[in-house]
Amino acid sequence: MIDKRALVIGVLIGLVFGLIGVLVTFYFTTEGMKTKQAEAYDLGLAEGLKRSGTDGINISSHMLQ
């Protein structure tokens, strides 16, 4: 049988490696996500501004009323 001490040490080592893996993954994916979110925001803003002035929907005049 496995003794309790070996089990506890194994669980702790597994938790440490798991935490390191999560932190490394989070670090590398965060930069890519920020870039994608910024690009999506810029595209959405440009499309929204284009539509607000060209399709007869003058958003700014409705906001002033």
NORQUI-V79121 format. One record per residue. N is the residue number from 1. RES is the residue in three letters. SS is DSSP state (A for helix, B for strand, O for the rest). Layout:
N:RES:SS  N:RES:SS
This chain:
1:MET:O  2:ILE:O  3:ASP:O  4:LYS:A  5:ARG:A  6:ALA:A  7:LEU:A  8:VAL:A  9:ILE:A  10:GLY:A  11:VAL:A  12:LEU:A  13:ILE:A  14:GLY:A  15:LEU:A  16:VAL:A  17:PHE:A  18:GLY:A  19:LEU:A  20:ILE:A  21:GLY:A  22:VAL:A  23:LEU:A  24:VAL:A  25:THR:A  26:PHE:A  27:TYR:A  28:PHE:A  29:THR:A  30:THR:A  31:GLU:A  32:GLY:A  33:MET:A  34:LYS:A  35:THR:A  36:LYS:A  37:GLN:A  38:ALA:A  39:GLU:A  40:ALA:A  41:TYR:A  42:ASP:A  43:LEU:A  44:GLY:A  45:LEU:A  46:ALA:A  47:GLU:A  48:GLY:A  49:LEU:A  50:LYS:A  51:ARG:A  52:SER:A  53:GLY:A  54:THR:A  55:ASP:O  56:GLY:O  57:ILE:O  58:ASN:O  59:ILE:A  60:SER:A  61:SER:A  62:HIS:A  63:MET:A  64:LEU:A  65:GLN:O
